[in-house]
Amino acid sequence: MSAAQRTAALSELSVTEFLTLARVGLMPKGLVIGSCVFSAGTQYDWTVSTGEITQLSTSLRDARKLAIERMRAQAARLGAEGVVDVRLEVEHHVWRGARQVAKCIAVGTAVAHDEDRAPAKLRGAPSLRLANGHPFDSDLSAADFVTLLSAGYRPLTVAMGNCVYGLDPRELRKHRDRDEEIVVFTQAFFDARETSMERLQMDLFRHSPQEGRDRPSGIVGMTVSEETYGGGGASGRPIVEFLALGTAITELGADDPRHAPPKPRIVV
C-alpha cells in the first residue's frame, strides 16, 4: 500500500457518518489538515482603552485562511471533490518578550464521488468541485451536508469573520464592591459580536463570484463563538475574540440527481 493510499484510509467519520455519505455515492479520501503559526505582535503594541485590537483581529483571520487553503490543497492532491466537517482550532501562546503567537489548525475529511459504489440513480452525477476545479470546504456535519444536497444546494466554502477586543482592567476597578452592570464591557461584547458577523458577510461576498455557478446564495449553519485568552487579572488586560463561522452555499444544477424534493405524505 502506497503512502497516498495509507493517508486515504484515515478518517474521523463515525460509522453513521460514513454510511450517510455512502448513500449518496461519496467516499472518504483521507483526513486533511492545514496549519499556520502566526505572529501577532506584542501586548505592548496594543492600546489600553477598551476596544478592538485590529492587529490581532487581522492576524487571526489571515492565519485561519492560510490553514484552510493548505487543508484544501491537501484535499486536491488526494483527488477529493471537497472537505466536510471542517474544524478550526486555535492555540494562543505568549512567547518571550510578551509576543503573541497563534497556532491555527484546520481539520476535515476529504470526500469524492465513487462511481462504483454510488447508487445507480447517482452514477454520472456532476462533480461538486468549484468552477475553478478546487475542492469545496464546509463545516457542516456529514448528515447536514447530505441533507443540504437533497434540498437542492451544495456547499462552497467556510465563511468566517472575527473581532478581537481588549478590555481595560481599570474599568473593573471602578465597579469594585458594587453590584451593577459594567456598561462599557456590555457594549464592547455587543460591538465585537456584531462586527464579526458583518465581516463574515463582507469577506464572503467581496471575494466570491457575483455571477456564475459559484455565486453564493446564502450562509447556513452560522454560529458565533467567544473565546477569552491573553492576559487577565494582574498579568494584563483580558482579551476576547468573537468568531462567526458558517458555510456558504449555492444551488445545485437543475439536472443534478442528488436533488431529492420531499415526497408528499397522506395524513389521515
TORVEXTI-209712 format. One record per residue (C-alpha): residue number from 1; residue in one letter; x, y, z. Coordinates in Angstrom, 3 decimals, decimal comma, always signed. Last residue first. Example, Ala and Ser with C-alpha at 12.3 -4.5 7.8 and 13.67 -1.06 7.14 Angstrom:
TORVEXTI-209712
+------+------+----------+----------+----------+
! resi ! resn !        X !        Y !        Z !
+------+------+----------+----------+----------+
!    2 !    S !  +13,670 !   -1,060 !   +7,140 !
!    1 !    A !  +12,300 !   -4,500 !   +7,800 !
+------+------+----------+----------+----------+
//
This chain:
TORVEXTI-209712
+------+------+----------+----------+----------+
! resi ! resn !        X !        Y !        Z !
+------+------+----------+----------+----------+
!  268 !    V !  -55,353 !  +10,802 !   +7,906 !
!  267 !    V !  -52,043 !  +12,210 !   +6,653 !
!  266 !    I !  -51,007 !  +11,495 !   +3,088 !
!  265 !    R !  -47,372 !  +12,378 !   +2,559 !
!  264 !    P !  -45,955 !  +14,355 !   -0,340 !
!  263 !    K !  -42,405 !  +13,415 !   -1,353 !
!  262 !    P !  -39,638 !  +15,833 !   -0,452 !
!  261 !    P !  -37,565 !  +17,028 !   -3,418 !
!  260 !    A !  -34,469 !  +14,870 !   -3,960 !
!  259 !    H !  -31,634 !  +16,871 !   -5,501 !
!  258 !    R !  -28,787 !  +14,385 !   -5,787 !
!  257 !    P !  -29,797 !  +13,730 !   -9,411 !
!  256 !    D !  -28,266 !  +17,057 !  -10,550 !
!  255 !    D !  -30,171 !  +18,193 !  -13,664 !
!  254 !    A !  -31,232 !  +21,578 !  -12,265 !
!  253 !    G !  -27,693 !  +22,297 !  -11,110 !
!  252 !    L !  -27,303 !  +22,563 !   -7,363 !
!  251 !    E !  -27,973 !  +25,906 !   -5,733 !
!  250 !    T !  -25,329 !  +27,815 !   -3,790 !
!  249 !    I !  -23,925 !  +27,595 !   -0,277 !
!  248 !    A !  -21,599 !  +29,479 !   +2,070 !
!  247 !    T !  -20,888 !  +27,538 !   +5,251 !
!  246 !    G !  -20,764 !  +29,212 !   +8,667 !
!  245 !    L !  -18,469 !  +30,732 !  +11,279 !
!  244 !    A !  -18,595 !  +33,924 !  +13,336 !
!  243 !    L !  -15,659 !  +34,197 !  +15,739 !
!  242 !    F !  -15,702 !  +36,547 !  +18,746 !
!  241 !    E !  -12,343 !  +37,066 !  +20,402 !
!  240 !    V !  -11,859 !  +38,328 !  +23,964 !
!  239 !    I !   -8,681 !  +39,729 !  +25,526 !
!  238 !    P !   -8,391 !  +40,472 !  +29,250 !
!  237 !    R !   -5,778 !  +43,120 !  +30,057 !
!  236 !    G !   -2,554 !  +42,103 !  +31,717 !
!  235 !    S !   -0,914 !  +39,818 !  +34,256 !
!  234 !    A !   -2,743 !  +41,206 !  +37,325 !
!  233 !    G !   -6,124 !  +39,934 !  +36,190 !
!  232 !    G !   -6,128 !  +38,751 !  +32,625 !
!  231 !    G !   -3,708 !  +38,475 !  +29,817 !
!  230 !    G !   -4,128 !  +36,571 !  +26,568 !
!  229 !    Y !   -7,246 !  +34,465 !  +26,199 !
!  228 !    T !  -11,030 !  +34,593 !  +26,166 !
!  227 !    E !  -13,003 !  +32,787 !  +23,488 !
!  226 !    E !  -16,491 !  +33,508 !  +22,183 !
!  225 !    S !  -18,351 !  +31,589 !  +19,498 !
!  224 !    V !  -20,816 !  +32,826 !  +16,890 !
!  223 !    T !  -22,506 !  +30,121 !  +14,850 !
!  222 !    M !  -23,724 !  +30,018 !  +11,255 !
!  221 !    G !  -25,116 !  +26,715 !   +9,999 !
!  220 !    V !  -26,095 !  +28,137 !   +6,648 !
!  219 !    I !  -24,883 !  +31,051 !   +4,513 !
!  218 !    G !  -26,637 !  +32,307 !   +1,410 !
!  217 !    S !  -26,969 !  +32,300 !   -2,380 !
!  216 !    P !  -23,253 !  +32,338 !   -3,095 !
!  215 !    R !  -22,262 !  +32,683 !   -6,808 !
!  214 !    D !  -20,373 !  +29,530 !   -7,719 !
!  213 !    R !  -22,379 !  +28,660 !  -10,862 !
!  212 !    G !  -21,954 !  +32,063 !  -12,445 !
!  211 !    E !  -22,373 !  +35,591 !  -11,165 !
!  210 !    Q !  -21,023 !  +37,814 !   -8,399 !
!  209 !    P !  -18,107 !  +35,458 !   -7,841 !
!  208 !    S !  -16,887 !  +35,425 !   -4,222 !
!  207 !    H !  -14,159 !  +37,590 !   -2,648 !
!  206 !    R !  -16,268 !  +40,573 !   -1,586 !
!  205 !    F !  -19,309 !  +38,379 !   -0,905 !
!  204 !    L !  -17,531 !  +36,239 !   +1,640 !
!  203 !    D !  -15,468 !  +38,957 !   +3,297 !
!  202 !    M !  -18,481 !  +41,245 !   +3,763 !
!  201 !    Q !  -20,760 !  +38,528 !   +5,111 !
!  200 !    L !  -18,316 !  +37,195 !   +7,691 !
!  199 !    R !  -17,184 !  +40,733 !   +8,452 !
!  198 !    E !  -20,706 !  +41,730 !   +9,473 !
!  197 !    M !  -20,975 !  +38,725 !  +11,787 !
!  196 !    S !  -17,643 !  +39,525 !  +13,489 !
!  195 !    T !  -18,604 !  +43,194 !  +13,866 !
!  194 !    E !  -21,921 !  +42,333 !  +15,526 !
!  193 !    R !  -20,213 !  +40,139 !  +18,121 !
!  192 !    A !  -17,474 !  +42,680 !  +18,795 !
!  191 !    D !  -19,976 !  +45,551 !  +19,182 !
!  190 !    F !  -22,185 !  +43,590 !  +21,586 !
!  189 !    F !  -19,240 !  +42,444 !  +23,697 !
!  188 !    A !  -17,886 !  +46,003 !  +23,862 !
!  187 !    Q !  -21,295 !  +47,426 !  +24,766 !
!  186 !    T !  -21,599 !  +45,072 !  +27,743 !
!  185 !    F !  -17,988 !  +45,803 !  +28,709 !
!  184 !    V !  -18,595 !  +49,561 !  +28,805 !
!  183 !    V !  -21,861 !  +49,099 !  +30,707 !
!  182 !    I !  -20,306 !  +47,180 !  +33,585 !
!  181 !    E !  -23,670 !  +46,376 !  +35,154 !
!  180 !    E !  -24,030 !  +46,753 !  +38,900 !
!  179 !    D !  -23,223 !  +45,024 !  +42,184 !
!  178 !    R !  -20,563 !  +47,270 !  +43,696 !
!  177 !    D !  -17,516 !  +46,157 !  +45,701 !
!  176 !    R !  -15,191 !  +47,114 !  +42,817 !
!  175 !    H !  -17,013 !  +48,738 !  +39,937 !
!  174 !    K !  -14,339 !  +51,293 !  +39,042 !
!  173 !    R !  -11,703 !  +48,587 !  +39,433 !
!  172 !    L !  -13,287 !  +46,600 !  +36,642 !
!  171 !    E !  -12,984 !  +49,532 !  +34,246 !
!  170 !    R !   -9,273 !  +49,705 !  +35,038 !
!  169 !    P !   -8,959 !  +46,215 !  +33,533 !
!  168 !    D !   -9,408 !  +47,749 !  +30,057 !
!  167 !    L !  -10,939 !  +45,050 !  +27,862 !
!  166 !    G !   -9,256 !  +44,181 !  +24,565 !
!  165 !    Y !  -11,486 !  +43,096 !  +21,730 !
!  164 !    V !  -10,724 !  +40,673 !  +18,918 !
!  163 !    C !  -13,230 !  +40,558 !  +16,047 !
!  162 !    N !  -13,845 !  +37,692 !  +13,663 !
!  161 !    G !  -15,490 !  +36,768 !  +10,392 !
!  160 !    M !  -15,855 !  +33,407 !   +8,720 !
!  159 !    A !  -17,233 !  +31,658 !   +5,669 !
!  158 !    V !  -16,298 !  +28,021 !   +5,033 !
!  157 !    T !  -16,586 !  +27,340 !   +1,342 !
!  156 !    L !  -18,901 !  +26,396 !   -1,497 !
!  155 !    P !  -21,517 !  +23,963 !   -0,198 !
!  154 !    R !  -24,241 !  +22,451 !   -2,408 !
!  153 !    Y !  -27,971 !  +23,087 !   -2,572 !
!  152 !    G !  -31,030 !  +21,210 !   -3,859 !
!  151 !    A !  -32,653 !  +20,033 !   -0,629 !
!  150 !    S !  -31,108 !  +16,570 !   -1,085 !
!  149 !    L !  -27,673 !  +18,185 !   -1,187 !
!  148 !    L !  -28,267 !  +20,102 !   +2,058 !
!  147 !    T !  -29,478 !  +16,952 !   +3,788 !
!  146 !    V !  -26,265 !  +15,212 !   +2,702 !
!  145 !    F !  -24,177 !  +18,007 !   +4,211 !
!  144 !    D !  -26,257 !  +18,087 !   +7,394 !
!  143 !    A !  -25,636 !  +14,365 !   +7,929 !
!  142 !    A !  -21,916 !  +14,594 !   +7,124 !
!  141 !    S !  -21,508 !  +17,509 !   +9,526 !
!  140 !    L !  -21,322 !  +21,016 !   +8,090 !
!  139 !    D !  -18,017 !  +22,918 !   +8,413 !
!  138 !    S !  -17,682 !  +23,036 !   +4,646 !
!  137 !    D !  -14,933 !  +23,051 !   +2,052 !
!  136 !    F !  -15,232 !  +22,863 !   -1,725 !
!  135 !    P !  -12,441 !  +21,321 !   -3,777 !
!  134 !    H !  -10,747 !  +23,455 !   -6,454 !
!  133 !    G !  -11,609 !  +22,984 !  -10,145 !
!  132 !    N !  -12,100 !  +26,689 !  -10,852 !
!  131 !    A !  -15,887 !  +26,174 !  -11,080 !
!  130 !    L !  -15,913 !  +24,630 !   -7,605 !
!  129 !    R !  -15,894 !  +20,872 !   -7,156 !
!  128 !    L !  -19,211 !  +19,077 !   -6,589 !
!  127 !    S !  -18,773 !  +16,996 !   -9,717 !
!  126 !    P !  -21,798 !  +16,093 !  -11,796 !
!  125 !    A !  -23,698 !  +12,848 !  -11,072 !
!  124 !    G !  -22,767 !  +10,082 !  -13,520 !
!  123 !    R !  -23,923 !   +7,383 !  -11,166 !
!  122 !    L !  -26,493 !   +8,834 !   -8,788 !
!  121 !    K !  -29,506 !   +6,764 !   -9,920 !
!  120 !    A !  -27,485 !   +3,537 !   -9,695 !
!  119 !    P !  -26,436 !   +4,136 !   -6,097 !
!  118 !    A !  -22,743 !   +5,043 !   -5,826 !
!  117 !    R !  -20,185 !   +2,351 !   -5,044 !
!  116 !    D !  -18,516 !   +2,020 !   -8,458 !
!  115 !    E !  -18,935 !   +5,679 !   -9,385 !
!  114 !    D !  -17,231 !   +6,922 !   -6,223 !
!  113 !    H !  -17,762 !  +10,654 !   -5,685 !
!  112 !    A !  -15,085 !  +12,252 !   -3,511 !
!  111 !    V !  -14,557 !  +13,155 !   +0,140 !
!  110 !    A !  -11,811 !  +14,862 !   +2,174 !
!  109 !    T !  -12,405 !  +14,770 !   +5,935 !
!  108 !    G !  -11,607 !  +17,893 !   +7,943 !
!  107 !    V !   -9,015 !  +19,689 !  +10,064 !
!  106 !    A !   -7,951 !  +23,353 !  +10,024 !
!  105 !    I !   -5,237 !  +24,308 !  +12,528 !
!  104 !    C !   -4,252 !  +27,781 !  +13,742 !
!  103 !    K !   -1,260 !  +28,391 !  +16,017 !
!  102 !    A !   -1,335 !  +31,938 !  +17,397 !
!  101 !    V !   +1,704 !  +33,800 !  +18,729 !
!  100 !    Q !   +1,569 !  +36,877 !  +20,986 !
!   99 !    R !   +4,970 !  +38,293 !  +21,859 !
!   98 !    A !   +5,263 !  +39,232 !  +25,539 !
!   97 !    G !   +9,067 !  +39,450 !  +25,093 !
!   96 !    R !   +9,442 !  +35,671 !  +25,117 !
!   95 !    W !   +6,392 !  +33,873 !  +23,831 !
!   94 !    V !   +2,742 !  +34,279 !  +24,722 !
!   93 !    H !   +0,847 !  +31,371 !  +23,231 !
!   92 !    H !   -2,626 !  +31,039 !  +21,787 !
!   91 !    E !   -3,927 !  +27,796 !  +20,332 !
!   90 !    V !   -6,572 !  +27,967 !  +17,624 !
!   89 !    E !   -8,714 !  +25,154 !  +16,249 !
!   88 !    L !  -10,879 !  +25,287 !  +13,149 !
!   87 !    R !  -12,965 !  +22,230 !  +12,370 !
!   86 !    V !  -14,133 !  +21,193 !   +8,899 !
!   85 !    D !  -16,869 !  +18,536 !   +8,864 !
!   84 !    V !  -16,672 !  +18,098 !   +5,102 !
!   83 !    V !  -13,895 !  +18,610 !   +2,556 !
!   82 !    G !  -14,414 !  +18,649 !   -1,193 !
!   81 !    E !  -14,179 !  +16,926 !   -4,541 !
!   80 !    A !  -11,150 !  +14,917 !   -3,477 !
!   79 !    G !   -8,298 !  +13,868 !   -5,773 !
!   78 !    L !   -5,910 !  +13,339 !   -2,863 !
!   77 !    R !   -3,762 !  +16,271 !   -4,042 !
!   76 !    A !   -6,891 !  +18,430 !   -4,035 !
!   75 !    A !   -7,560 !  +17,527 !   -0,397 !
!   74 !    Q !   -4,032 !  +18,669 !   +0,525 !
!   73 !    A !   -4,676 !  +21,969 !   -1,234 !
!   72 !    R !   -7,924 !  +22,394 !   +0,718 !
!   71 !    M !   -6,097 !  +21,908 !   +4,025 !
!   70 !    R !   -3,471 !  +24,421 !   +2,931 !
!   69 !    E !   -6,140 !  +26,964 !   +1,994 !
!   68 !    I !   -7,943 !  +26,386 !   +5,309 !
!   67 !    A !   -4,757 !  +26,968 !   +7,338 !
!   66 !    L !   -3,958 !  +30,111 !   +5,346 !
!   65 !    K !   -7,448 !  +31,481 !   +5,964 !
!   64 !    R !   -7,188 !  +30,766 !   +9,676 !
!   63 !    A !   -3,865 !  +32,619 !   +9,901 !
!   62 !    D !   -5,214 !  +35,629 !   +7,980 !
!   61 !    R !   -8,207 !  +35,944 !  +10,340 !
!   60 !    L !   -6,000 !  +35,582 !  +13,405 !
!   59 !    S !   -3,580 !  +38,253 !  +12,181 !
!   58 !    T !   -6,335 !  +40,680 !  +11,188 !
!   57 !    S !   -8,077 !  +40,505 !  +14,560 !
!   56 !    L !   -4,718 !  +40,802 !  +16,363 !
!   55 !    Q !   -3,738 !  +43,955 !  +14,508 !
!   54 !    T !   -7,186 !  +45,467 !  +14,979 !
!   53 !    I !   -7,184 !  +45,141 !  +18,760 !
!   52 !    E !  -10,784 !  +46,286 !  +19,125 !
!   51 !    G !  -11,742 !  +48,492 !  +22,050 !
!   50 !    T !  -11,420 !  +49,083 !  +25,799 !
!   49 !    S !   -8,581 !  +51,517 !  +26,457 !
!   48 !    V !   -5,015 !  +50,243 !  +26,815 !
!   47 !    T !   -3,958 !  +50,200 !  +23,184 !
!   46 !    W !   -1,959 !  +47,254 !  +21,882 !
!   45 !    D !   +1,717 !  +47,250 !  +20,970 !
!   44 !    Y !   +2,807 !  +46,284 !  +24,494 !
!   43 !    Q !   +0,842 !  +43,043 !  +24,164 !
!   42 !    T !   +3,257 !  +42,072 !  +21,448 !
!   41 !    G !   +2,811 !  +41,491 !  +17,712 !
!   40 !    A !   +0,507 !  +38,947 !  +16,135 !
!   39 !    S !   +2,904 !  +36,245 !  +14,962 !
!   38 !    F !   +1,224 !  +33,414 !  +13,060 !
!   37 !    V !   +1,720 !  +29,663 !  +13,115 !
!   36 !    C !   -0,322 !  +28,120 !  +10,289 !
!   35 !    S !   -1,839 !  +24,696 !   +9,814 !
!   34 !    G !   -3,752 !  +22,631 !   +7,268 !
!   33 !    I !   -5,002 !  +19,101 !   +7,861 !
!   32 !    V !   -6,713 !  +16,540 !   +5,650 !
!   31 !    L !   -8,025 !  +13,149 !   +6,791 !
!   30 !    G !   -8,482 !  +10,872 !   +3,822 !
!   29 !    K !  -10,364 !  +10,075 !   +0,642 !
!   28 !    P !  -13,730 !   +9,475 !   +2,271 !
!   27 !    M !  -16,461 !   +8,088 !   -0,004 !
!   26 !    L !  -19,426 !   +9,863 !   -1,575 !
!   25 !    G !  -22,054 !   +7,923 !   -3,536 !
!   24 !    V !  -25,140 !   +9,476 !   -1,948 !
!   23 !    R !  -25,761 !   +6,542 !   +0,402 !
!   22 !    A !  -22,014 !   +6,365 !   +1,087 !
!   21 !    L !  -22,133 !   +9,780 !   +2,780 !
!   20 !    T !  -24,691 !   +8,617 !   +5,352 !
!   19 !    L !  -22,849 !   +5,316 !   +5,787 !
!   18 !    F !  -19,620 !   +7,106 !   +6,741 !
!   17 !    E !  -21,471 !   +9,494 !   +9,038 !
!   16 !    T !  -23,161 !   +6,625 !  +10,872 !
!   15 !    V !  -19,881 !   +4,704 !  +11,214 !
!   14 !    S !  -18,201 !   +7,823 !  +12,620 !
!   13 !    L !  -16,036 !   +9,926 !  +10,345 !
!   12 !    E !  -12,580 !  +10,926 !  +11,559 !
!   11 !    S !  -10,926 !   +9,414 !   +8,511 !
!   10 !    L !   -7,667 !   +7,730 !   +7,553 !
!    9 !    A !   -7,631 !   +5,241 !   +4,657 !
!    8 !    A !   -6,701 !   +7,972 !   +2,181 !
!    7 !    T !   -3,454 !   +8,562 !   +4,040 !
!    6 !    R !   -2,492 !   +4,888 !   +3,668 !
!    5 !    Q !   -3,387 !   +5,059 !   -0,004 !
!    4 !    A !   -1,180 !   +8,099 !   -0,514 !
!    3 !    A !   +1,709 !   +6,411 !   +1,312 !
!    2 !    S !   +1,390 !   +3,406 !   -1,015 !
!    1 !    M !   +0,000 !   +0,000 !   +0,000 !
+------+------+----------+----------+----------+
//
